[in-house]
Amino acid sequence: VLIAVTLIGIPLAILLFVTYIFLLLFGKIFTAIAFGAWVLQKFGQKQNPYFSLTVGLLLLSVLKLIPFFGIVISFIVMLFGLGAYVISKRNAYISLSSKKLI
């Protein structure tokens, strides 16, 4: 809110807000793939990213239906998704900086 006070800050604040909403919505995909892969590994199934996504989204959707526990699960999924995004960007930065590209 404070950044939107200046004329330059208004478009920047809008861009940051849209980026944040995008990350919140699509962050659960990273978590669903990881959760689905973990479940499939526990059952000894072959690793397939599409099947992992399907299993992860299905199981997370069922868990979110539980009263109160679903809100906690949604929050944890959001945090894991944002964390996965930040870690992937950090690793990309480290990789590029070690190759002297940044």
C-alpha positions, 0 to 999 in steps of 0.5 A: 500500500505504501508503494502505491503513493507515488506515480511510479509506484502505482504500476509497480504495486499493481504488477507486484499484486498480480504476481503475488496472486498468480503465485498463490494460485499456481503455487499449489500445483508445485505442492500437488506434484510433490505430494502426488510423487511422494504418495506414488513413491510410497505405493511403489508406482512409476513416477509420472509428473502428470499422474503425480499432479492428478493424484496430488490434486485429488488427495489435497482436494479431499483433505481440504473438505475436512472442516477446520483441517482444510483451512490449515491444509490450504495454508500449508499448501500455499506456503509450500508452493511459495517456498518451492518457487522461491527455492527454484529461483534461488537455485537458478540465480546461484547456477547462473552466477557460478557460470558468470552469466549474472 
